[in-house]
């Protein structure tokens, strides 16, 4: 329960997710849902206070240097590469508290760092990669706490994974209004991270961005893209293990079978790279590194 990304979320978003998924919740998962509702309710006054004290400062924050996007499928080494590159002090990044508590982190930073050191696990559940506050985390978790337009929600509501992955993950079928809302949330989260890092250029690592080249390029024309890849058979086996470990952490509906996990994992892999191969030519020469 301590790892569930929605603990730091907005009650409005959580209720919208439940409504969109017709309140289909596994009875065994009700204690987790209850804990999420309570924590989201507790968050409300602190969300309002952060908006009151820091909202204007965040809005006025300039992203002077377009981000460096690390792209590539999950289990391809993206985390290791992000951990390595963010040791360079010229860069800023999202830490785990910023992504899991995006609407209260700036206000409650001292408390969160004190408490976070005590409750954050020492390593990720799907492998032996270290977890720590001073290491980068995927910004899509912050987006997921701010709106329903995130692929991350497929882990919590797997019955609706096609919508969360295809529509809100790789943007196939998303309408202009939804995409505009996603862009507003996304840029706002990058501004928060820029503000928290003192204006530094951000290194951003979320594998789903591999299939968002066109949209990201339109938002950040001078962004850098670093693509890392690995033998696809090893990636597939490793991803299957990660799905088996990660989905039960977040899932509120049911535990998928091995066959379902494999089918979804291969569909995600194929769709992600088809979109990437269609769009990678849009990156200007000199801004792409592999």
C-alpha positions in Angstrom: 0.0 0.0 0.0 2.9 2.4 0.7 3.9 2.2 -3.0 0.5 3.0 -4.5 0.9 6.1 -6.7 -2.7 7.3 -6.0 -2.0 8.0 -2.3 -0.8 11.4 -3.2 -3.5 12.2 -5.6 -6.5 14.4 -6.0 -9.9 13.1 -4.7 -11.6 14.4 -7.8 -9.3 12.3 -10.1 -9.8 9.2 -8.0 -13.6 9.6 -8.1 -13.5 10.2 -11.8 -11.4 7.0 -12.3 -13.9 5.0 -10.3 -16.8 6.5 -12.3 -15.1 5.8 -15.6 -14.6 2.2 -14.6 -18.2 1.8 -13.4 -17.0 1.2 -9.8 -15.8 -2.4 -10.7 -13.6 -3.1 -7.7 -12.6 -6.5 -6.4 -14.0 -6.9 -2.8 -10.5 -8.0 -1.6 -9.2 -4.7 -2.8 -11.7 -2.5 -0.8 -9.3 -1.9 2.1 -6.8 -0.4 -0.4 -9.5 1.7 -2.0 -10.6 2.9 1.4 -7.1 3.9 2.3 -6.7 5.8 -1.1 -10.0 7.6 -0.5 -8.9 8.7 3.0 -5.4 9.8 1.9 -6.9 11.8 -1.0 -9.4 13.4 1.4 -6.5 14.4 3.7 -4.6 15.8 0.7 -7.3 18.3 -0.2 -6.4 21.2 2.2 -2.7 20.8 1.4 -3.4 20.8 -2.4 -5.3 24.1 -1.9 -2.5 25.6 0.2 0.2 24.7 -2.3 -1.9 26.4 -5.0 -2.3 29.4 -2.8 1.4 29.8 -1.9 3.2 28.4 -4.9 0.6 28.4 -7.8 1.7 31.8 -9.2 5.4 31.0 -8.9 5.0 27.7 -10.7 2.9 29.3 -13.5 5.6 31.9 -14.0 8.5 29.4 -14.0 10.1 29.2 -17.4 11.5 26.0 -19.0 14.4 27.8 -20.5 16.1 24.6 -21.8 13.9 21.9 -23.4 14.2 18.6 -21.6 16.4 15.6 -22.3 14.0 12.7 -22.9 15.3 9.1 -22.2 13.2 6.8 -24.3 13.0 3.0 -24.8 10.8 0.1 -23.7 10.5 -0.8 -20.1 13.2 -3.2 -18.9 15.7 -1.9 -21.6 17.9 0.0 -19.2 16.1 3.3 -19.1 16.2 3.5 -15.3 19.9 2.7 -15.1 20.6 5.4 -17.7 18.5 8.0 -16.0 20.1 7.2 -12.6 23.5 7.7 -14.3 22.8 10.9 -16.2 21.1 12.6 -13.3 24.3 12.4 -11.2 25.4 15.3 -13.4 24.6 18.3 -11.2 23.7 20.5 -14.2 20.4 18.6 -14.6 17.2 18.5 -12.6 14.7 15.6 -12.5 11.5 14.3 -10.9 12.1 12.3 -7.7 9.7 9.7 -6.3 8.0 12.1 -3.9 7.4 14.7 -6.7 5.7 12.0 -8.9 3.7 10.4 -6.1 2.7 13.6 -4.4 2.8 16.2 -7.2 0.1 18.5 -5.7 1.6 18.8 -2.2 5.4 18.1 -2.6 6.6 21.7 -2.8 4.5 22.8 0.2 5.4 19.8 2.3 8.9 19.0 1.1 10.7 18.9 4.5 8.1 16.7 6.0 7.9 14.4 3.0 11.7 13.9 2.8 11.8 13.1 6.5 8.8 10.7 6.3 9.8 9.3 2.9 13.2 8.1 4.0 11.4 5.9 6.6 8.7 4.4 4.3 10.2 4.2 0.8 11.5 0.7 0.1 15.2 0.3 -0.4 14.7 -1.3 -3.8 12.0 -1.7 -6.5 9.7 -4.8 -6.1 10.3 -6.0 -9.7 14.1 -6.0 -9.5 17.1 -5.1 -7.4 17.4 -1.5 -8.6 17.8 1.0 -5.7 15.0 3.3 -4.7 15.8 6.6 -3.0 14.6 10.2 -2.8 17.6 11.5 -4.7 17.1 9.2 -7.7 14.8 10.0 -10.7 11.2 8.7 -11.1 8.8 8.6 -14.1 6.9 11.9 -14.5 3.9 10.0 -15.8 3.0 9.1 -12.2 2.7 12.8 -11.4 0.4 13.2 -14.4 -1.7 10.2 -13.3 -2.3 11.9 -9.9 -3.4 15.0 -11.7 -5.8 13.6 -14.4 -7.2 10.5 -15.9 -5.2 10.8 -19.1 -2.3 8.5 -18.2 -1.3 5.0 -19.2 -0.3 4.3 -15.5 -4.0 3.8 -14.7 -4.1 0.6 -16.7 -2.3 -1.0 -13.7 -5.0 0.0 -11.3 -7.9 -0.6 -13.7 -6.7 -3.4 -16.0 -10.3 -4.1 -17.3 -9.9 -0.8 -19.2 -6.2 -1.2 -20.2 -6.9 -0.6 -23.9 -8.2 3.0 -23.2 -5.4 3.9 -20.8 -2.6 2.5 -23.1 -3.8 3.1 -26.6 -5.8 6.4 -26.0 -4.0 8.0 -23.1 -0.6 6.3 -23.5 0.3 6.4 -27.2 -2.4 8.9 -28.1 -4.2 6.7 -30.7 -7.8 8.0 -30.7 -7.4 10.8 -28.2 -9.4 13.9 -29.2 -8.1 17.4 -29.3 -9.7 18.5 -26.1 -8.3 15.6 -24.1 -4.9 16.1 -25.6 -5.0 19.8 -24.8 -5.8 19.0 -21.2 -3.0 16.4 -21.0 -0.5 19.0 -22.4 -1.6 21.5 -19.7 -1.1 19.0 -16.9 2.2 17.8 -18.4 3.7 21.2 -18.8 2.6 22.2 -15.3 4.3 19.2 -13.8 7.5 20.0 -15.7 7.3 23.5 -14.4 7.0 22.2 -10.9 10.1 20.0 -11.4 12.0 23.0 -12.9 11.0 25.2 -10.0 12.1 22.6 -7.5 15.4 22.1 -9.2 16.2 25.8 -9.3 15.6 26.2 -13.0 17.9 23.4 -14.2 17.4 21.6 -17.5 15.3 18.4 -16.8 16.2 14.8 -17.6 12.8 13.1 -18.1 12.5 9.3 -18.3 9.2 7.6 -19.0 9.1 4.7 -21.5 5.7 5.6 -22.9 7.3 8.8 -24.3 8.9 6.5 -26.9 5.5 6.6 -28.7 4.9 10.3 -28.2 7.7 11.8 -30.3 5.4 14.0 -32.5 3.5 15.5 -29.5 6.7 16.1 -27.4 8.5 17.5 -30.4 5.7 20.0 -31.0 5.8 21.1 -27.4 9.6 21.2 -27.0 11.2 21.8 -30.5 14.8 21.6 -29.2 14.4 18.6 -26.9 17.0 15.9 -26.9 16.0 12.3 -27.2 18.3 9.5 -25.9 17.0 6.1 -27.1 18.3 2.9 -25.3 17.3 -0.6 -26.5 18.1 -4.2 -25.6 17.6 -7.6 -27.0 13.8 -7.9 -27.4 13.6 -11.5 -26.2 15.3 -10.5 -22.9 13.1 -7.5 -22.7 9.9 -9.5 -23.2 10.9 -12.0 -20.4 11.9 -9.3 -18.1 8.7 -7.3 -18.8 6.6 -10.3 -18.1 8.2 -10.7 -14.7 7.7 -6.9 -14.0 4.0 -7.1 -14.9 3.6 -10.1 -12.6 5.2 -8.1 -9.8 3.9 -4.6 -10.4 0.2 -5.1 -11.4 -0.8 -6.7 -8.0 0.7 -3.6 -6.2 -1.7 -1.2 -7.9 -4.6 -3.3 -9.2 -8.0 -2.7 -7.8 -9.9 -5.1 -10.0 -8.4 -8.5 -10.5 -5.2 -10.4 -11.0 -4.5 -11.2 -14.6 -3.5 -14.7 -15.7 -0.1 -15.5 -17.2 -1.6 -15.7 -20.7 -3.3 -12.2 -20.3 -0.1 -10.6 -19.1 1.9 -12.0 -22.0 -0.7 -10.9 -24.5 -0.9 -7.4 -23.2 2.9 -7.1 -22.8 3.5 -8.1 -26.4 0.7 -5.8 -27.6 2.2 -2.9 -25.7 5.7 -3.6 -27.0 4.6 -3.8 -30.6 2.4 -0.8 -30.5 5.0 1.3 -28.8 7.7 0.7 -31.4 5.4 0.9 -34.4 4.5 4.5 -33.3 8.2 5.3 -32.5 9.4 4.1 -35.9 6.7 6.2 -37.6 7.7 9.4 -35.7 11.4 9.2 -35.0 12.2 11.1 -38.3 10.6 14.2 -36.8 13.5 14.7 -34.4 16.0 17.2 -35.8 19.5 16.0 -36.7 21.7 16.4 -33.6 18.9 16.0 -31.1 18.7 12.2 -31.3 21.2 9.8 -29.7 21.0 6.1 -29.5 
